């Protein structure tokens, strides 16, 4: 975070810590829609201690982690269907 002053970085870290606390209290995770990243509050705190993902609050949304499972389940189902079609074509 070399482009931030120490004071700015401290303020950012405090704001993100408060956001992680809010997520934890609500049982939610933090999502960055730009990168489609999902972190539990504990995971994001750990990343912050390593100086990673120190992005302003505007970049993070509190969301139910179950929301991320739905598209993963759909991908799983699509992959299983494609596998079955290929297996049938190959006579396996």
Secondary structure, DSSP 8 states (H G I E B T S, - for coil): -TTS-HHHHHHHHHHHHHHHHHHHHHT-EEEETTTTEEE-HHHHHHHHHTT-----GGG-EEE-THHHHHHHHHHHHHHHHHHHHHHHHHT-
